[in-house]
Amino acid sequence: MDKKNALRAGALAAGTTLMMLLMSSPASALTRDDGDDPGTGLSVIETLGLFVVAPIVLYLVIAGLVMVGDKSHKKKDPTSSNITTKADFPIVLSRRKARTAETTRE
């Protein structure tokens, strides 16, 4: 049954891809439309600057603003940021010692 479903899914994907390719063929036509006035193409440096450098710079600016905004206020998280496990351990030992001292007195 799984083989039949896989074959059906593959046929559906192939058919969908073929239809998309056939329908998008006018988009890659080499003839110009009436009234089409394309501008000059981008150079390699302009293309890299626009599609590589600009997104990286934008990401760094947003990350920097988030980091500055995060450090501008003090931590006010009362849940897990103020828990120290090393301080809890001696308290447990001191309670055990107190209990053993009470039992030995009696």
C-alpha positions, -999 to 999 in steps of 0.1 A, spaced: 0 0 0 29 24 8 44 18 -26 11 28 -43 8 60 -23 44 69 -30 38 63 -68 7 85 -66 25 113 -48 54 112 -72 30 114 -102 12 143 -86 44 161 -80 57 155 -115 24 166 -130 23 198 -109 59 206 -118 52 201 -155 21 223 -155 40 250 -137 67 249 -163 43 250 -191 23 279 -177 54 299 -169 70 297 -203 58 332 -214 76 346 -184 109 336 -198 102 348 -233 130 366 -252 107 389 -271 98 422 -255 62 433 -249 48 465 -262 57 494 -240 85 474 -222 114 497 -213 139 478 -192 167 496 -174 204 489 -175 215 456 -158 233 454 -126 270 449 -124 285 420 -104 295 443 -75 260 459 -75 244 425 -75 266 412 -46 260 444 -27 223 443 -31 217 406 -25 245 396 -2 260 426 17 227 445 23 209 416 40 239 408 62 242 445 72 205 447 79 207 415 100 236 429 120 219 462 126 187 445 139 207 421 161 227 450 175 195 470 183 180 439 200 212 434 221 213 471 231 177 470 240 181 439 260 211 452 281 194 485 288 173 471 317 182 451 346 171 415 350 138 413 368 131 376 363 121 362 397 120 326 386 151 309 374 177 336 372 181 340 409 183 303 418 217 290 430 221 253 435 254 256 455 238 276 482 210 251 486 233 222 493 248 234 526 214 244 539 202 208 534 233 195 552 228 220 581 192 209 584 203 172 586 229 181 612 203 199 632 179 169 630 206 145 640 216 168 669 179 168 681 177 131 679 209 125 699 197 149 726 166 129 732 
